[in-house]
Amino acid sequence: MTVGELDDLVNTVEVELANDLDVARWLVPLREQIQRARRPGAPAELSSGPLRQSHRALEAASERLSRFERQLEHVVELLPVLAGEWPERERQFDEAFATDLKTGVGLWLSDWWLAVGLGRLDAMDRLVHQLGRTPGAGFLRDHAEVIRSGLASRNWEFVAMELERVLDDRALDGETRLDDRARARLEALAARMRLLQFEAGGASAEADRNVGSVDPSPHLERASGFGFHATALALEARWHRVRGRAEESKNLLSGARQAEPLNLDVISELIVEDRSGGDRDRAERGAARAIAAIPLLTEVEPRIDALFYAAPVELWIAAAQRAVDERAFDIFDRLHDRALSVTEWDDSRSRARIAEASVAAASARDASVEERVETLIEAGSNRLWGGDAEQAIPHLRRAFELAPESVAGLFLADSLVVSSDPLPLSAARGRLHEALDALERARKRRGITDDDAWSFATEALALQPLINELGVEGDRHGWPALLAACRAVAHDLANASRWRVLSDALSALRADALSLEVAQYIVSTFGDTLQWRLLLATRQALAGDPIAALQTTESLDSEGNAEVADFIQSWRAVCKLRTKEPLEAVRILRTLNANPEWTWVTETLVSSLILTGRLPEALAELPSLERHCADRMDQRSTLVSLGWVRVLQGRFREAEQLCADLPDRSDESGLVSGAALVLQGRHEEGVARLAIWIREGAGRIELSDFPVLTAPELRVLAVAQGFEFPRLDELSALAEARFQDLAVRTYPAQTRRVGHFVADDGDPVADLALGMCDALMRVARGEASTAEASLAPLADDEAVLTLQRALRETVAPGVEAVEVIEADGVNAPEESVGADTDEDWSARAEQVVSLVDGGHMDEAREVLRSFLNRDPERAAHDLATASESNYETYAHITDLSRDIASDSDEPAAAAMWEQLRRWTTLRLFLPPSWFADDDDPVATNALFTRYLPEARARMTSLPPVKVTVHEDLEPSGYAVVMGTELLEHQNLPLGRRFAPEGSQPLFEAGDEAPWTEVLPSIVAVPDIPLNGLGELASSSAEEVILRRAEEMYRRWSDALDADRDEGAGSTA
C-alpha cells in the first residue's frame, strides 16, 4: 500500500458512509408518514421502522469508522516499510546521507529496527541495499546483513546473537535508542529466535537439561514489560509445550487468550491446542477471526511470515478465504499456494477447505468450466477422503453436472455410498440408487480403465445394503454385488482393500466360509495389521469359530483408538458367549461405551444375561433394540431381529407375523418362527420348522450357536413361560452335522451357489460372478495355476480379460521383467558395463596422493589423467578427500591438473582443473597469541563462535575456512591463502576497533583524534569511548580480517570465472 492507495481507502470509506450507510436517508419515509398523518381522517400513528433503520445505519457507520481507524493506524505505522512507499523513502535517505552521514544513519536505523521487529524481509532487503551504496556505512551494512540473511536462511542462532548484542543498553543508546514498542518487538523476536533454535535442535531430555543458552524467558519477560504481554505469554506457552510441559503451557495460554485472543501467536497456540483436542471446527473459527482482525488484506501474509515458525495451515486457509471475499484474486492465488505448501499430504480436511476456497474464487471471477470442475472435484474428493462425505456430495454433484465425462461421477457415487453407511435403508436407498446411476452414466461417458476400476468396489458397496430389502428387490442385487466386487479385484490383485470388498460381498451373501478364506488370504498376503486382524476375527466369528476369533484378537493393540478398543472387546464378548462364558461376556459388555449402532452388542448382552439367569435384566435391554428397529422395518434383518425380540417378550404371534413372508435364507427367520411355535406349545410343528431352517436356511454361526446358545436360551424362556420345554438333542445333532457339511471347501462355479444364493440357469450376471469368484477363490487358496480355467467358459467381458492377464502374470511372474532387463543390458551405455565404482576412484585418488607425496610427479600426472573420464566435480571431491587437508599435496595436484589442461584440448581437462581450484579451502593464518586465552578456541573464541558463522551468513558461497596459527605472524600479522595462492598478507593489531573510511561522523571523537588507514578504505578508530552508533559502525580485528577474506575470495572467484569464460570464448 502507498499513500495514494491510502487516499483511495479514504475515498471508499467516504462513499460507503454517504451511500450505503447514509443515516439521514431513513428519515425520508418518516417525513412522508408525518404528512399522511396530517390528512383528514388519517390514523394518528407513526411507524418506528424508519427510526430503527436509521439507528442500525448509525451503528454500522460507527463500526465502519472504527475499522477504518484501525486500518489508518496500522498503515501509518507501517509506512516506512511498505514497498509502495520505498521510492519516496529512498529519496529521503539519499538527501539525509548527502547532508550528514550521522543524520542519515539515525533515520535509517529507525526504519531498520521497525523492519526487523516486524519481520519484514522485503523491507530489510531494500534497507541493506541502501547502506551498500552509502560511503562509510559498510560495517553497519554487514551487521544488518547478518540479521537479514539469518532470517531468510532460517539461521536462528545468528539472528539471536546479533539481536542480543544490539539489545545491550550500551549498543542502543544515543541516536540508536529505541522506544518501548520497538524494543519490545526486538525482545520478542530474540525470544522467537531462541525458541526456534531449540526446536530446530530437537526437543529431548538432554536438550532440556541444556536450555540455558537458548532459553527465551529473559527476552519474553522484557517484551512483556514493554507491552507485548500476549505475545510473550503465547511464546512462553509454546516454549513449555515443545519441552513437554503441557500443564504450564495450558495455564500460560489461558492468560494469553484473555489478554489478546486474536494475536497471531496466541491463535497459533490455540489452534495447536484445539487440534490436539480434536476440535478442528474451533481451530478454524479462531483462525478466521484472527485473520479478519488484521486491518488490511495486504498485511496478512507479512504478518503470518513474521511468526517465522511454521504457521498452522488454518491461518493460511483463512487468509485465502478472506482474499476471495475481498475479490483480491492475485493475492488469493499466492495465499492458496502458501496454504497448499504447508498442508500435510494426508490432511484431507485442509486440502478440501483450500479447494473450496478455489471453488469460490473460480465462481467469483467467472473462471472456465474446466477450472471450476477441477476445483470442485478437488474439494469434493478431499472432503470424502477426510471423512466428510456429506460436504463432498454438493461439490461432486455440481462437477458431474458440468462435466459428465469427468471422474466426478465416480467420486460422487463413492461419497453417496459412504454417507449412507450409518443410515437405515429407508433413508439410504435414494442415495444408493443415485450412486449406482452415477456410476452407470459416468462409465458410459468415460469407459473403464484401470485408473477408474476402484469404482467397481463402490458399486459393490452400494449394492450390498440393498440385498437386505424386502421381497424380490433384495434378491436381484446379490449377484451384481458379487460381480462388482470381483471386477474390482480383477483390476488390481495386489490391492488389499479390493479383496476386503470381496470378503464383504461374500459375507452379505452369507457365504461365511468363503468370506473367511478371503480374510485369511488378506492377512497372509498383505500383512498382519490391526485392520486385517480385526477383519479376520469378525469373519472367524461369523463362520462359527469363536475360539479362533479369540486367539486372533488376543493382545490386539487398538493403537490408542478408543472406538477400536471397544470394537475389539465387543467381539471378544461375542466369542466368550459362544465359548460358554456368558458371565465374562456380561463383564466385558458392561464396561464398554459401545456405538449405539452396534446392535450385536445389545443382542450379545441379552443372550448372556438370559444364560446367567438374569432374564428381567435381559428384558430391560430390549427397548433399545426396538428403537433401533423402528425406522428400519423395510429391512429383512430388522424383521428377524425384531421377531426375536418379540419371542423374548413372549409376543409369539407378532414374531410369527413378522417373519411369515421372509424366505428361509433370511438369516434367522426360520429360527424365529420355529421358536415362536415351540414356546406356544406347538412342539411338533415348531420342531419341524426348526429342522427345515437348520437344513436349508441357517448359516454357519447359527448352526454353531444352536447347541451352545440357542437351545439353552429357549429352555430358559420355556421355564419362564411355566411349561416343560421339549428336548432338542436331535436338532442339535442335526445342526452340528449341517455345520460340518458347510465346512467342506466348495468351488462356486461347480456348485453354482454362493452362500444363500443359487444361480438360475441362463443368468449372465450370475455366470460371470460365479466364474470370477471361483477364479479368485483359487488364488486365495494358493491354486492360482488352476484359476484361469474357471474363466474359459465366460464371455469376453472386460474384467474377465483383465483377470486372465493378471492370472498369467501371477502364475509366471517376472517373464516380462527379465526381457526388459535383458533389453536394458543390450542398450546400456558402454561405460556402465564394468565401469569403475566410487570405491575404485577413491583408491585411484589415494594413489595420486601417494605418488605426489613421494615426489613421483610424472607417474602422478599419468594417473591423474585417468580422472578426465570422471565427472569433474566428483573428481575434485575424490582428490580433495584423499588429500585429507594436506594443502601442499592438494596444491601440487591442482598444479598437475593445470599442466594437463594446458597440454590438452579436451574440455574435461580444463573442467577438472577449475573444479579442483574451486574445491580449494580458504585458509587464514593468524598469530598464536590471539588464541592464548582459549583452551578450546573452536568452542570459545569469538572468531569461531560468532564471526565465521556471520561471514557465512553474509556470503553463502564462501568455501570451507581453515584457521592456522603461525609464529612468524606475531604480533599482528595475518595471511589469506587459497591453496598455495597468497591472496593477502597484512597487519592488523588485536584489541582495536576499525571502521570504513568516511564513517568518522558516526563517532564522538574530537577533531584532534588520529584516524589511521590500516588497510585500503579501512581506518583504525581512535582510542575513545564508543557510543551505541560507534559500536554498530565499527568492527574488531577478527571481523575485519574475515571481511577481507570474503573480498579476496570474491575477487579470486571472479577471476576464475573470467578465465573460464575467456577460454570458452576462444574455443568458440
N, C-alpha and C positions, 0 to 999 in steps of 0.2 A: 504494500500500500504506500502511496505517496500523499503529499499534502493535497495534490489535485484530486486524488481519489477520496481524500477526507472531505473535500468540498462537495464532491458528488454525494457522499453519505449524508452530509448536512442537507443537501437539496432533497434527497429521497425522504428523509425524516420530515422535512417541511411539507412535502406533498402529501405524505401519509396523514399528518396532523390536519392538513387543510381539507382533504377529501375523504379518505376512508374513516378518519376518526373525528370528523367535524362535529363538535358538541352542539353548536348553535342550530344546525340544520334540523335537529329533532324537535326544536321549538316551533317550527313552522306548522306542523299538524295541530299543535296546541292552540296557536292563534286561530286556526280555522275552526276548531271546536268552540272557542270563545265567541266567534262571530255567529256561528249557528245557534249557540245558546241564547243570543240576544233576540232572535226572531220570535215573533208572537207564537205562542203555543208550543215552543220547543221545550224539551225536558231540561230542567235546571241541574244538569250534571256534566261533569268533565271527566274524561278518561285520564288516568295517571300513566298510561302507556308511554307517551312521548317523553315524560319526565324520567321514567325508568330507563328508556333508551338513551336519553341524554346523560344520565348518571353512569350507565355502563360505558358509553363512549368516553366519558371523562376518566373513568378508571383505566380504560385501555390506553388512552393518551398518556396518562401518568406512568403506566407501566412501560410504554414505548420510550418515553423521555428518560426513565430510569435506565433502561437498557442502553439507550444512546449515550447517556452519561458514562456508563461503564466502558462502552466502546471508545469514547473520546479519551477517557483517562488512560486506557490501555494503549491507544495509538500514540498519544503524546509521549508516554514513557518509552515507547519502542522506536520513535522516530530516528534516533541516532543509529540504529542497527538495521533499519529496513532497507532492502535493496533499492526500492524505488527512490529513496532519498539520498542514495550514495553520491550521485553526481554533484549535488549541492553541498553535501558534507565534504566531499573531496576538494571542492573549490575552497571551502573554508579552511581546511587543513593546509592546502598549498599556501594560502595567504598567511596563515599563522606561522608556518615554518619559515616562510620567506622573511617575515618580520622579526621573529625571535624564536630560536630553537626551543627554549625553555617553555615559552607560552604554547607553542605548537605541541610539544610533548605532553604538557599538562592537559590540553584539550583531547589529545589522542588517548591518554591513559583513562580519562573519564569514560570515553566510548569503549575502550578496550575492556575495562573491568565490567562494564554493563554487558558487553557481548559474551564475555567469559561466564559471568554469573548466570546469564540466560541460556548458556549452552548453544549460542548461535554460531555455528561453524562457518556459515556463509559470510557473516559479518567479520569474523576473525580473519578469514582469507583476505578480505579487502583491506583490513587494517594492517595486517602483516605486510602486504604488498606496498601499502603506503609508506611504511617505515623503510622498506627495502630501497626506496629511491630518495630517502632523506639523509643527506650527509650528516655524520656524527651520531646517527641512531642505530648503527649496525648491531651493537651488542644488545641493545634493548630489543631489537627485532628478533635476535636469536633466542632470547628468553621467551619472547611471545610465541615464537615458532615451536618451542618445546611443548607449550600448552596446546597450541592448535593441532600440531601433528600427533601429540599424545592422545588427544580426544578423538581425532579422526581415525587413528590406528588402534584405538582401544588399549593403549598402554597406560593403564590407570595409575600405575606407580609413578611414572614420570610426572604426570599431571599433579598428583598428590604432593610429591616432593617440591615441585615448583610453587604450588599454591601455599604450602606450609611455610616456605621461605618468605614469600611476599606478605603473608598474613602476620608475620612478626611485626611488632609495633614499630621497630626501627625502619623496616622496609616500607612502611606505609605511613610516613609522616610528611609533613610539609605539603608540597604540591601534589603528592600522591595520596593524601589522606582520603579515606572512603567514608561516606555517610553510613549510618547504621544499616540501611536497607541493602546497600551494595556489599557491605561486609558480611551481612547475613547470607546473602546469595553465595559468596565465595566460601564461607564456612560450610554451608550446606553442600556445595559442590565438592569441597575437600572431603567431607564425610562420605559423600556418594562414591568418590574415587576409592577411598579406603575400603568401603563396603564391597565394591565391585572387585577390588583387588583380592579380597578374602574369598569371594565367591569364585573367582577365576582360578584360585589355587585349590579349590575343592574343600568343602567343609568336612572335617574329620575330627576325631578325638585329639589327635596330635596337633592339628591346626588350632583347635580350640584352646590348647594349652599355651599357644604362642601367638596370641592375638594382639599382644601389646603394640606391635609395630603397625598394625592395620586397624586398631580399634577406632571406630569413628565417633565414639561417645564424646570426647572433648570438643570436637568440632560441632556436634549436634547440640551440646549444651550451650555453646556460644551462639549458634544460629538461632536457637530458641530464645535466648536472651535478647537478641537483636530483632525479634519479631516474627521469625519463621517457625512458630511453635508447632503448627500442624505438620509441616514438612519434617521437622526434627522428630516428632513423635512417630510418624509413619516410617521414616528411615530406621529409627531405633527399633520399631516393631519388626521391620524386615531383618535387621541385624540379629535379633533374638530368634526369629523364625529360621533363618538359614543355619543357625547353630543348634537347632532342635529344641529351643526353649519356648514351647508352644504357649504355656500359660502366661509368661511375661509378655510375649508378643501380643496375645489377645488383649491383655489389660491396657497396653500402650495404644493399641489400635482403637480400642473403645474411646480413649481420650482424644485421639486424633479425629475420630468421626464426630465427636461433639464439637471440637474446635473448628473444623473446616471440612465438612463431609464431601465437598466437590473438588478438593485439592487432588491433583492427579496422582501424587504419591500415596495419598490416603486411599483414593479409589482403587489404585492398583493393588494395594494390600487387601482391601475389602473384596476385590474380585477373586484373589487367591483364596481367601477365607471362604467365600461363597461357593466357589468351585469345589474346594476340598469337602465342603459340606453337602455337595450335590445340588445346590440351588443355583443353577445356571441362569434361570429367569431373573433372579435378583441381581446377579452379576451383570447381566446385560442391561437391566434397567438403570443400575448405578452408573455404568459406563455412558449410557445415553445422556443421563442428567449432567454428568461431568463435562462431556463434550459440548453439550448445549450451553453450558455456563461460560465457555470461552467466548469472549466478546466478538471476535472476528474469525470467520472460517479460515482465512489465510494464515492465522496463527495457530491453528490446531496441530498441523504436522510439526512445526518447530517446537511446540510445547511438549508433544509426545517424545520427539527426538531428544529433547533436553533432559529426559529421565535417564538416558544413557543405558540403563538396563533394558532387557527385552520386555517391552510393554505388553500387557495382556492383549490378545487379539481382539477382545471385546471393545477396547478403545479404538482400534483401527476400523473395526466394522461400524461402530457408532459414528466415527468421523466420515466414513464413506457415505453412510446414510444421510448425514447432515448435508453433505455436498450435493446429493441428489435433491434433497428438499429445497436447497437454495439454487438448484439448477446450475451449479458450477461444475460442468461436466469434465473440464480439463483437470480440475482438482480431483474430481471423483476418480478419474482413470488412474491417477497416481496413487491415491489412497487405497483404491481397490487392489492395486498391485502390491502395495505395502502390506495390506491385510493378508493377502494370499501368501506372501513371503514368510510370514511368521506363524502360519497355521500348520499345526501338525498334520501329517498326511492322513491320520486316522480320526481326525476331529471333523467328522461329517457334519455335525451341527453348525460349526462355524463356517465351514465351506458352503453349506446351504444358505446361511444368512448373507454371506458375501455374494453368492449368486442371486439371491433375492434382491439385493441392492442393485445388481446389474440388470435384473428384470425391470425394476422401477426406472432405472436410468434409460434403458433401451426404449421403454414406453414413453418416457418424458421427452426424449429427443427424437422420437419418431424414427427409430432405427429400422433397418431392413428386417424382413421376415426371417431371414436366415439367422441374424444376430439374436432376434427375440426368441426364436426356437432354441437356439444353443443355450441361452441363459436360462430359459425355462426348464430345459432338460437338466442342466447343471444344478439348478435349485431343487428340482423335484427329486433327482436321483440322490443327492446328498441328504435331503430330508429323509428319504427312505432308508439309506444306509445308516443314518444317525438314529434310527428307531422311531421316527415320527412320520409314519405313513399318511396320517390324516392331513398333515400340511403338505405332503408331497402331491397328493391327488389333484388339487386345483391347478398347480403348475403343469403337471403332466397332461391333464385333460386339455388345457389350453394349447400346449405344444402339439398334441396329437391333432387337434382341430386345425391348427395352422399348417402342419406338415404330416399328413397321414403316412408318408413313406419313411418317416424318421423312426428312430428307436424309441421315441416317446411312448408309442402304443404298448411296447413290451414292458417298459418301466411302469406305465400306468397300471397294467394288469398286475404286476408284482405288488404295487402299492395297495391296490384294491384287495388282493388276497391277504396281504399281511394285516391290513386294517380290519379285515373281517374275522380274524382269528379268535378274538375274545368274545365275539358276538354270538348270540343264539342264531340258529339257521334262519329264523323268520326275519331277522334284521340283516343277516349276511347274504341272503340269497340274491338280492338285487345286485350287490357288489360282485359276487362271484360270477354271475351271468354277464355282467358288464365286462369283467376281466376276460372271460372266455371270448366274448365278442371282439374285444380289443385285440386279443391275440390273433384271432382269425383274420381280422381286417388288416392288421399290420403285416402278417405273413403273406397275404395276397399281394401287398404292395412292395414288400421288401424281399420276398423269397426267404429261403432258410440257409443260413451259413453257420459255420462252427462258432463264430462270434456271438450269434443270437441263440444258439442251441440251449442256453440256460433257461430260455423261456419255456421249454418243454417241462422243466421242473415246476415252473409257475403254473402251467396248465394242470399238471398232476395235483398240485396242492389246492388248486381251485376246485377240482372235481371230487376230491376225497370227502369233503364235508357233505357234498350233495348225494353221496351214496347213502347217507343217513335219512334222506327224505322218505316220506311215507309213499306207499303204493309203488307202481311200476316206474315212477320217475327215479327213485333211488337205484333201482336195478340197472337202468340203462347207463349209469355213469361209471360202473365198476371197470369194465374192460377199457374204456377210453382213459381212465385214470392210470391203470397199469401200463397201457401202451405209451402214454406221455412220459411216465417215469422211465421206462425202458429206453425211449428215444433220447432222453436227457443223458443217460449213462452212456449210450452208444456213441455220442459225440465226444465223450471225454472219460475214458475208462480210468484215468488217473485222478479223478475228482471225487474225493471222499463225500462231499456234500451231495453229489448226484446219487451216489449209492445210498445215502441216507434217505433221500426221497423215495427210492425204490423200496427200501425197507418199510417206510411209512405206508406206501401204497399197498404193499403186501399185507401189512397189518390191518389196513382199512378193509381189505377183502377177507379178513380173518384167516389168512394163510400164515398162522403164527410160527410154524416151524420154518417156513421159507424166510420169513422176516428175520427170525433169529439167525439163520445161516448167513444172511447178508450182513447182519450186525457183527457176527464173528469175523467175517471177511474184512470188514472195515477196520476192526481193531488190529487184526493180524497184519494188514497191509499198510495202513496209514498211521499206525501208532497208538499206543495205549494212553491216550489223553483223557482228561476228565470228561470232555464232551462225548467221546466214543464209548468210554466205560459206562457212563450213565445210559446211553442208548442200549448197550449190550445188556445191562442189568434189567431194564424195563422189558426188553424182548425175552429175556430168560424167564422173568416172572410171568409174562403173558403166555409163554409157551409151557407153563406148568412146571417150572424147575426153580422153586424158591430157594433151594439150598445153593444152587449155582449163583443166583442173583445176590444172595447174602455174601458169598465169597467175593463176588465182583465189586461190591460196594464196601468191603471191609477196609477200614483205614483210608477211605477215599477222601482226598483233600478238596474242600469246596473253594479253595483259593480266596478265602475271605468274603465270599458272596453269601450273604445270609439266606437269600431265597434258594440258592442252590443247596445250601446245607439243609434247609427244611425239606427240599425235594428229595434229597438222598435219604434222610431219616424217614420220610413218609413211605418211601418204597421199601425201606427196611422193615417198617411196621407191617406193610402188606405181606411181606415174606414171612415175618415172625408169626403172624396169624396162621399162615399156611404150613408152618412147621410145628404147629401145635403149641405155640407160645403166646396165647391171647393176652395174658397178663402183661407180658413185655410189650406187646403191641399197644395196649392201652397206655402204659407208662410213657412210651415214646410219643404217642399222638397227643397226650395231654400237655406235653412240653412245647409243642410246635406252635408257630404263628403262621399257619399254612394259608396259602392263597384260597379264597372262598370258591374259586372256580375249580379247585381240585376236589371234585365230588368223591373220588375214590378214597380220600382221607376220611370223610364222614362215614362212607359205607364201611370202610375197614373198622372204624371205631365202633360203629353199631354192631357189627358181627362179633367183634372182640368182647364187647360188653355182654352180649347175649350169651356167649360161650363161657363167660366167667360168672354167670348167674345174676347179672345186673340188668334184667330186662326193663325195668322202669327207666333207668338211665339211658338205655338204648332208645327207647321210645321217645324220650325227651329230645334226642338229637334229630328226629325225623322231620320236624318243621323246616329246618334249614334245607333239607333235600327237596321238600315240597316247594319252597320258594324258588329254588334253582330251576325246578321243572316247569314252573308256572308259565313262562314265556317261551318254552321250548316244546310245546305239545305237538309240533309238526315234525318231530324227530323220532325215529324208531327207538333209538337208545333211551330217549326220555320216557317213552311209554313203558318200556321194560323196567326202567329204574323206578318210576312211579308205581308201576304194578307191584314191584317187590315191597315198596313202602306200604302199599295197601295190604299186602299179605301180612307184614309185620304188625300192622294196626288191627288185623282181624277183619278187614273190609274185603272179604274174599270175592264177592260178586263184582265189585268195582275192579278188582285186579283181573278177573276173567275178562271183563268187558274191554279193559284197556289193551289186552293182548289178543283179543279174539280175532282180529283181522291181520295180525302180523304173521309172516311166514316163519317157519321153524329156523331159517338161517339168521333171524334177527336175534342173535346172541342168546339171551336167556328167556325169550318169550315162552318157550315150551316149559321151562322150569317154573315160571310164574304161574301159568295156568294149571300145570300139574300139581304144584304145591297148594294152590288155592282149592283144588278139588279134594286133595287128601285131607286138608285141615278142615274141610266142611263135612268130613266123614264119608265122602265118596271114595273110599280107599281103592277099590278095584279100578275104577275109572281114572283116578289120579295116578296110580302106579303105571297104568298102561300109557298114559300121556307122557309121563316122565321117561318111560322106556323108549318111546318114539323119539323124544327130544335127544336122549343120550345117543341113540344110533344115528340120527340124521341132522341134528341142529347144533349140538354142543361143540364148543371149541376146546382146545387143549387145556386152558386154565379152568374152564367149567368142569371138565372131566376130572382134572386133578383135584379140584375143590370138593367134588361131591362126597367122597368117603370121609374126608377130614374136616369139612366145614359145612357143607350144605345139609347133609343128613343130620348131623348133631344139632344144627340150628332148628331144623324142622321138628326135631324131637322136643326141644325146649319149648317151642311155640305150641306144640300139641299138649304138653303138660300144662302150659299156661291156659289153654282153652278147656282143660278139665277132662280130656279123654286120652285113652291109650293109643299111642302112635304105632302104626304097623312097622315091623322090621323091614329095613331097606337093604339087607345084605345082598340080595340078588341084583338090585340096581347098582350097588357099589361095585360089585364084581363086574357087572356089565360096563360101568364107567371106566374101571381100570383096564379092561380088555380093549375097549374102544380107544383109550389113550395110547396103548401100545400099538394099535393099528395105525394111528395117526403119526406115530414116531417113525414109521418106515419111510425112508427117503423116496421121494417120487420125482418124476420129471414132468413138468406142466404140459409139454407138447404131447406126451404119450397119454396122460390121463385126461387131458382136455378139461382139467379142473384146477382152480387156484382158490384155496380156502373154501368159502361157501358158494363160489361162483362156478357154474358149469357152462361151458361154451356150447352154443347152439351150432349145429352144422350149417355151413354156408355164411357164417358171420365173419366178414373180412376183418373187422376190428379185433374181434376175439382171436382170430387166427394169427394176426400179426403180433398181438400182445403175448399169446402163448408161445409162439416161436422165439420171439426176442427174449422173453422172460426165461425160457428154457436155456437159451444160449448163455445168458448172463448168470444163471444159477450154476451152470457148468464151470464158468470162470471162477465163481465164488468157491466152488468145491475143488478147485485145482484141476479141473478136467477141460481146460481151455482147448486142448487139441481136438476134442470131440464137439466143441460148441458150434463150429461153422456148419456142421451137418444139420443142426436144428433150423438153420435159416434157409437151407437149399429149397424147400418147397414154397417159400414165400415169394410174393410178388416183388418187383423191382422197386420197393419203397426206398426213398432216400435214406432213411435212418437204417434200414437193413443193409444197404450197400456200405454205409459208413461203418456199421458194426462189423461187417465182414472184413473190411480193410483193417480195422483195429485188431480184430482177432488174428489175422495173418501176422501182423507185427508182434502180437503177444506170443504167438506160437514160435516164430522165428525172428526174435528181436535182433537188431544190430546189423542186418544184412546191408541195408542202405547206408548205414553209418560207415561200415567197412569200405564200401565203394567210395564214399565221399573222402574218407581218409586216404585211400589209395590215389584218388584223383588229385587230392591236395598235394600228396607227395610228389606226383609227377610234375605238377605245375609250380612247386615251391621254388623260390629264388635259389640260385646255386649256392650262395653263401650260407643258407640255412642248413644245408647238408654238411655235417661235420664242422660247423662254424665254431670258432673259439668261444668258450664261455667267459663269463665275467671273472671266474677264478683264473682262467688261462691268462687273461690280460693283466690281472693283478700280479701274477707270478712274473710276467714279462716286464712289468714296470719295476718290480724289485730287482730284476736282473740289470735293468738300465742303471738304477741307483748304485748297485754293487760295482758295476764297471766304472761309473763316474768316480765313486769314492776311491777306487783302486788306480785311478789315473789312466784307464784304458779308454780314451775318448773315441778313437776310431771304431772300436768294437761297439761302444755305447751308441755311437751315431747310427750304425747299421741296424741295431736292434730297435732304436727309436724310430727309424724309418718305417718299420712294420706298422707303427701306430697310425700311419696315414690311412690304413684300412679301417680304423676305428672312428666312431663319431668324435669330432674334435673336443666337444665338451666332456665326453666320457673319458677320452684320453687324458685330458688335463687333470681330471679328477683322480684317475688311476695313478698318475705320476706324482701329483701333489700328496696323495695319501702315502705312497711308498717312500717319499722323501721324509715324512714324519717331522715336518717343520725344520729340517736342516736347510736353511736358506741358501747356503753356499752351494750345496748339491743341487737344489732346485734351480738356482740361478744358472749353474753350468748346463743343466738340462734345457733350460729356456734358450741359452746361447746356442746350444747344438741344434735346437729346433729352428732358430733364426737362420743358421747356416744352411740347414736343409731347405728352408723356404727360399733362400736367395739362390740356391743352386738348382731349384726345381721350378717347372712351370705349372705343377699341379696345384689347383686351388686348395686341395686338402692340406698341403704343406703350410701355406700361409694361414689357413684357418686354425691349424693346430698351434702354430706359434702365437697367434692372437689369443687363443683361449688359455694357453699356458701363462701368458703375461697377465691376463685378467684373473687367473687363479692365484696370482701372487699376493701374499699377505702384506698389509701395510704395517711397517714397524716404526715404533717410537723408541729412541734411545734417550735415556734421562740419567741424571746423576744419582748415584746410590743414596746420597744424603737426603734426597727428597722423600725417601720411604723409611728413614732411620727410626721413626717413632712408631712404626706399624709392625706388629708381629706377623700379621697376615694381611698384607696390603690389598690383596684382591677383595678381601671381605670388609676392610675397614677404611681404606684410603678413598677420598672423595673422587680421585681420578677414575676409579673403577666403579664405585657405588653410585656416582651421580653423573660425572662429566662424560664418560664414554657412552652410557645409555642415552644421555641428552644428545650427543653428537649423532648417534644412530637414529634418533628420532628426527633430527633435522635433515639427515641425509641417508635415506634408506638404501642407497646404492653403495654406501661405504663398505669396503671389504673387511674381512677379519683383521683385527688390530692386535699386534703383539707388542707388549711393552718390555723392554730390556734395559737394564742398568749398565752403565759403562763408566769406569773410574775417570777416564780421560775427559769426561764432560763436566767434572766438578769445577766450580760450584753451581753454575747456572747455564750450562750449555744443553742443547738438545739437537737431535737429528731426526729427520723424517726420511724413511727409506722404503722404496718399493723393490722387493727382491734385492738386487745389488745396485739399484739406481738411487743415488742420493738426490732427494728432491729439495731438501733444505737443511742447513746447519747454521744455527743462530744461538744467541744468548738471551736469556730472559730470567731475571732474578726471582726466586721464590719469595713469597710473602708480600709482594707488591700488588697493587691493583692497576689495571691497564684499561684504556678506553680508545675508541676510534678518534682519529684526528677530526677536529671540528666539534667534538662533544663537550668542550670546556664550559660552555654556558650552563650546562646541567649541574655543575659542581659549585659549591660555595667556597671558592678559592680566591684569594686576593690576586691582584694583578702581578704581584711580585713572585708568586709561586711558580717554580720552574716546571714546564711541560716538555719532557724529553722524548723525541721519537726513538723508539727502541726497535721497531720493525716498520716496514713500509705501511704508512697510513695508520699506525698504532703508536700511541703515546703512553708514557708512564704517568699515572695520576700522582700529583704531589702528596706528600705525607700530611694529609689533612683529614679531619673528621668528615665522614661521608654522611650526607643526608639520605633519605629514602630514595630519592631520584638518582643520587650518585651510586647507590648500591645496585639499582637496576641497570644503570647505563655502563657499568664497568664490570670487569671480569678478573679472575685470578690468573696466574701464570699458566696453570694446567689447562684452564679453559681456552686461553689464547692459543696455546700450542695445539690443542685439538682443532681449533678453528683453522689454524694454519695448515694442519694435516689435511683437513677436509678440502681446503682450497688447493693445496698441492696435488692431492689425488684427482680433484676435478680437472685441473689443467692437464695432468698426465693422461687421464682417460680421454679427454677431448682430443689430445694429440694422437692418441692411439686410434681413435675413430677417424680422424682426418687422414692418417696414414692408410687406413683400410679403404676409405672412400677414394683416395687418390690412386691406390693400387687397382681398385675396381674400375675407375675411370680409364686408366691407361690400358687395362685389359680389354675394355670395350672398344 
